Structures are given as structure tokens and as C-alpha cells.
Amino acid sequence: MGLKNRKIRLAIVLALAVVAAFYAWRTSQTVAPKPCEPGRHEEKDASGKVIKVTRTTCI
């Protein structure tokens, strides 16, 4: 009788582990981040003069 109870408990624990793993896998798939856009960005002051230039390089 003890062996049967052990098998049932093991089956329940394994089933819960599978459900937890599946849930973790599905919830970890977040929205993909915005892809890198290489280029040049200029920051200007109120008069329109360029005060800062930022270059972005994607790898």
C-alpha cells in the first residue's frame, strides 16, 4: 500500500512541475523589444542650433 501512495504522490508532483514549467515558459515570452535603429540623432536648442549629436550603431 505504501508503494502505491508513493507513486500517486510522485505523479501529482510531476504533473504540478510540468504545469509550473509550462506556465513559466508562456509568461516569460514578453513583447519583443524595439529593434535597434542605427543612425544619427541631433538635439537642438530653442533657436534651432545643434547642441548635441548622438550616433547609434547596432551590432
N, CA, C and O atoms as a GROMACS GRO file, in nm:
protein
  236
    1MET      N    1   0.082  -0.119   0.000
    1MET     CA    2   0.000   0.000   0.000
    1MET      C    3   0.087   0.126   0.000
    1MET      O    4   0.050   0.226  -0.061
    2GLY      N    5   0.201   0.122   0.068
    2GLY     CA    6   0.289   0.237   0.073
    2GLY      C    7   0.346   0.271  -0.063
    2GLY      O    8   0.366   0.389  -0.095
    3LEU      N    9   0.375   0.169  -0.145
    3LEU     CA   10   0.432   0.192  -0.277
    3LEU      C   11   0.331   0.261  -0.368
    3LEU      O   12   0.369   0.348  -0.447
    4LYS      N   13   0.205   0.223  -0.359
    4LYS     CA   14   0.102   0.285  -0.443
    4LYS      C   15   0.084   0.434  -0.408
    4LYS      O   16   0.072   0.518  -0.497
    5ASN      N   17   0.084   0.464  -0.277
    5ASN     CA   18   0.072   0.605  -0.235
    5ASN      C   19   0.190   0.687  -0.283
    5ASN      O   20   0.174   0.802  -0.322
    6ARG      N   21   0.309   0.628  -0.281
    6ARG     CA   22   0.428   0.698  -0.328
    6ARG      C   23   0.418   0.730  -0.476
    6ARG      O   24   0.456   0.839  -0.520
    7LYS      N   25   0.369   0.635  -0.554
    7LYS     CA   26   0.355   0.655  -0.698
    7LYS      C   27   0.254   0.764  -0.728
    7LYS      O   28   0.275   0.846  -0.817
    8ILE      N   29   0.146   0.766  -0.653
    8ILE     CA   30   0.043   0.868  -0.673
    8ILE      C   31   0.100   1.006  -0.638
    8ILE      O   32   0.079   1.102  -0.713
    9ARG      N   33   0.171   1.015  -0.525
    9ARG     CA   34   0.231   1.142  -0.487
    9ARG      C   35   0.334   1.189  -0.590
    9ARG      O   36   0.341   1.307  -0.623
   10LEU      N   37   0.414   1.095  -0.639
   10LEU     CA   38   0.514   1.128  -0.740
   10LEU      C   39   0.447   1.177  -0.868
   10LEU      O   40   0.493   1.273  -0.930
   11ALA      N   41   0.338   1.112  -0.909
   11ALA     CA   42   0.267   1.154  -1.029
   11ALA      C   43   0.208   1.294  -1.011
   11ALA      O   44   0.213   1.375  -1.104
   12ILE      N   45   0.155   1.324  -0.895
   12ILE     CA   46   0.098   1.456  -0.867
   12ILE      C   47   0.206   1.562  -0.869
   12ILE      O   48   0.188   1.669  -0.928
   13VAL      N   49   0.320   1.535  -0.806
   13VAL     CA   50   0.430   1.630  -0.803
   13VAL      C   51   0.485   1.654  -0.944
   13VAL      O   52   0.513   1.768  -0.980
   14LEU      N   53   0.500   1.550  -1.023
   14LEU     CA   54   0.547   1.565  -1.160
   14LEU      C   55   0.448   1.645  -1.245
   14LEU      O   56   0.489   1.729  -1.324
   15ALA      N   57   0.320   1.619  -1.228
   15ALA     CA   58   0.219   1.693  -1.302
   15ALA      C   59   0.223   1.842  -1.265
   15ALA      O   60   0.213   1.927  -1.353
   16LEU      N   61   0.237   1.873  -1.138
   16LEU     CA   62   0.247   2.012  -1.096
   16LEU      C   63   0.374   2.078  -1.150
   16LEU      O   64   0.372   2.195  -1.188
   17ALA      N   65   0.483   2.002  -1.155
   17ALA     CA   66   0.608   2.057  -1.209
   17ALA      C   67   0.593   2.089  -1.357
   17ALA      O   68   0.643   2.191  -1.404
   18VAL      N   69   0.526   2.001  -1.431
   18VAL     CA   70   0.505   2.024  -1.574
   18VAL      C   71   0.417   2.147  -1.596
   18VAL      O   72   0.446   2.230  -1.682
   19VAL      N   73   0.312   2.159  -1.518
   19VAL     CA   74   0.223   2.275  -1.530
   19VAL      C   75   0.299   2.403  -1.495
   19VAL      O   76   0.284   2.504  -1.564
   20ALA      N   77   0.380   2.401  -1.389
   20ALA     CA   78   0.456   2.519  -1.349
   20ALA      C   79   0.559   2.556  -1.456
   20ALA      O   80   0.578   2.674  -1.485
   21ALA      N   81   0.624   2.456  -1.514
   21ALA     CA   82   0.723   2.484  -1.619
   21ALA      C   83   0.656   2.544  -1.743
   21ALA      O   84   0.708   2.639  -1.802
   22PHE      N   85   0.542   2.489  -1.781
   22PHE     CA   86   0.469   2.542  -1.896
   22PHE      C   87   0.424   2.685  -1.870
   22PHE      O   88   0.435   2.770  -1.958
   23TYR      N   89   0.373   2.712  -1.752
   23TYR     CA   90   0.328   2.847  -1.716
   23TYR      C   91   0.445   2.945  -1.719
   23TYR      O   92   0.432   3.055  -1.772
   24ALA      N   93   0.559   2.906  -1.663
   24ALA     CA   94   0.676   2.993  -1.663
   24ALA      C   95   0.725   3.019  -1.805
   24ALA      O   96   0.765   3.131  -1.837
   25TRP      N   97   0.721   2.918  -1.889
   25TRP     CA   98   0.765   2.934  -2.027
   25TRP      C   99   0.674   3.030  -2.103
   25TRP      O  100   0.722   3.114  -2.178
   26ARG      N  101   0.543   3.018  -2.084
   26ARG     CA  102   0.449   3.104  -2.156
   26ARG      C  103   0.454   3.248  -2.106
   26ARG      O  104   0.443   3.340  -2.187
   27THR      N  105   0.471   3.268  -1.976
   27THR     CA  106   0.471   3.404  -1.924
   27THR      C  107   0.604   3.474  -1.947
   27THR      O  108   0.609   3.597  -1.938
   28SER      N  109   0.710   3.401  -1.976
   28SER     CA  110   0.840   3.465  -1.999
   28SER      C  111   0.850   3.521  -2.140
   28SER      O  112   0.944   3.594  -2.170
   29GLN      N  113   0.756   3.488  -2.226
   29GLN     CA  114   0.759   3.538  -2.363
   29GLN      C  115   0.692   3.674  -2.369
   29GLN      O  116   0.573   3.686  -2.398
   30THR      N  117   0.771   3.777  -2.340
   30THR     CA  118   0.719   3.913  -2.341
   30THR      C  119   0.726   3.970  -2.482
   30THR      O  120   0.778   3.906  -2.574
   31VAL      N  121   0.673   4.087  -2.498
   31VAL     CA  122   0.677   4.155  -2.627
   31VAL      C  123   0.822   4.184  -2.661
   31VAL      O  124   0.898   4.232  -2.577
   32ALA      N  125   0.859   4.155  -2.784
   32ALA     CA  126   0.997   4.176  -2.826
   32ALA      C  127   1.032   4.324  -2.820
   32ALA      O  128   0.951   4.409  -2.857
   33PRO      N  129   1.152   4.354  -2.773
   33PRO     CA  130   1.191   4.496  -2.768
   33PRO      C  131   1.205   4.554  -2.908
   33PRO      O  132   1.224   4.482  -3.006
   34LYS      N  133   1.195   4.685  -2.914
   34LYS     CA  134   1.206   4.754  -3.041
   34LYS      C  135   1.344   4.727  -3.101
   34LYS      O  136   1.445   4.740  -3.032
   35PRO      N  137   1.350   4.690  -3.227
   35PRO     CA  138   1.481   4.661  -3.287
   35PRO      C  139   1.568   4.786  -3.292
   35PRO      O  140   1.518   4.899  -3.299
   36CYS      N  141   1.695   4.764  -3.288
   36CYS     CA  142   1.790   4.875  -3.291
   36CYS      C  143   1.783   4.945  -3.427
   36CYS      O  144   1.781   4.880  -3.532
   37GLU      N  145   1.779   5.077  -3.423
   37GLU     CA  146   1.776   5.156  -3.545
   37GLU      C  147   1.903   5.241  -3.551
   37GLU      O  148   1.915   5.340  -3.479
   38PRO      N  149   1.996   5.202  -3.636
   38PRO     CA  150   2.119   5.280  -3.645
   38PRO      C  151   2.092   5.418  -3.707
   38PRO      O  152   2.001   5.435  -3.788
   39GLY      N  153   2.171   5.512  -3.667
   39GLY     CA  154   2.154   5.645  -3.725
   39GLY      C  155   2.211   5.754  -3.639
   39GLY      O  156   2.293   5.730  -3.550
   40ARG      N  157   2.168   5.874  -3.666
   40ARG     CA  158   2.220   5.994  -3.601
   40ARG      C  159   2.101   6.074  -3.548
   40ARG      O  160   2.001   6.093  -3.616
   41HIS      N  161   2.115   6.120  -3.424
   41HIS     CA  162   2.010   6.199  -3.361
   41HIS      C  163   2.069   6.332  -3.317
   41HIS      O  164   2.169   6.336  -3.245
   42GLU      N  165   2.007   6.439  -3.360
   42GLU     CA  166   2.055   6.573  -3.324
   42GLU      C  167   1.960   6.637  -3.224
   42GLU      O  168   1.838   6.637  -3.244
   43GLU      N  169   2.016   6.690  -3.117
   43GLU     CA  170   1.936   6.766  -3.020
   43GLU      C  171   1.962   6.913  -3.044
   43GLU      O  172   2.077   6.956  -3.054
   44LYS      N  173   1.854   6.989  -3.054
   44LYS     CA  174   1.866   7.133  -3.084
   44LYS      C  175   1.807   7.214  -2.970
   44LYS      O  176   1.717   7.169  -2.900
   45ASP      N  177   1.859   7.334  -2.953
   45ASP     CA  178   1.802   7.424  -2.853
   45ASP      C  179   1.686   7.502  -2.914
   45ASP      O  180   1.647   7.476  -3.028
   46ALA      N  181   1.632   7.594  -2.840
   46ALA     CA  182   1.513   7.668  -2.884
   46ALA      C  183   1.537   7.748  -3.012
   46ALA      O  184   1.444   7.768  -3.090
   47SER      N  185   1.660   7.793  -3.033
   47SER     CA  186   1.688   7.873  -3.152
   47SER      C  187   1.716   7.787  -3.275
   47SER      O  188   1.729   7.840  -3.386
   48GLY      N  189   1.725   7.656  -3.257
   48GLY     CA  190   1.749   7.566  -3.370
   48GLY      C  191   1.893   7.526  -3.387
   48GLY      O  192   1.928   7.455  -3.481
   49LYS      N  193   1.980   7.573  -3.296
   49LYS     CA  194   2.121   7.540  -3.304
   49LYS      C  195   2.144   7.399  -3.249
   49LYS      O  196   2.090   7.364  -3.144
   50VAL      N  197   2.224   7.320  -3.320
   50VAL     CA  198   2.254   7.183  -3.277
   50VAL      C  199   2.347   7.189  -3.157
   50VAL      O  200   2.455   7.248  -3.164
   51ILE      N  201   2.304   7.128  -3.046
   51ILE     CA  202   2.387   7.131  -2.926
   51ILE      C  203   2.445   6.993  -2.893
   51ILE      O  204   2.544   6.984  -2.820
   52LYS      N  205   2.385   6.888  -2.945
   52LYS     CA  206   2.435   6.755  -2.915
   52LYS      C  207   2.400   6.661  -3.031
   52LYS      O  208   2.288   6.663  -3.081
   53VAL      N  209   2.498   6.580  -3.073
   53VAL     CA  210   2.477   6.481  -3.177
   53VAL      C  211   2.504   6.344  -3.118
   53VAL      O  212   2.611   6.320  -3.061
   54THR      N  213   2.409   6.253  -3.132
   54THR     CA  214   2.423   6.118  -3.080
   54THR      C  215   2.418   6.021  -3.197
   54THR      O  216   2.325   6.025  -3.278
   55ARG      N  217   2.516   5.934  -3.205
   55ARG     CA  218   2.518   5.832  -3.311
   55ARG      C  219   2.488   5.696  -3.248
   55ARG      O  220   2.539   5.663  -3.141
   56THR      N  221   2.405   5.618  -3.316
   56THR     CA  222   2.370   5.485  -3.269
   56THR      C  223   2.420   5.382  -3.367
   56THR      O  224   2.391   5.390  -3.487
   57THR      N  225   2.496   5.285  -3.318
   57THR     CA  226   2.546   5.176  -3.400
   57THR      C  227   2.491   5.045  -3.346
   57THR      O  228   2.503   5.018  -3.227
   58CYS      N  229   2.432   4.966  -3.431
   58CYS     CA  230   2.374   4.838  -3.389
   58CYS      C  231   2.472   4.724  -3.421
   58CYS      O  232   2.539   4.725  -3.524
   59ILE      N  233   2.479   4.630  -3.332
   59ILE     CA  234   2.567   4.515  -3.352
   59ILE      C  235   2.485   4.393  -3.383
   59ILE      O  236   2.539   4.285  -3.403
   0.00000   0.00000   0.00000
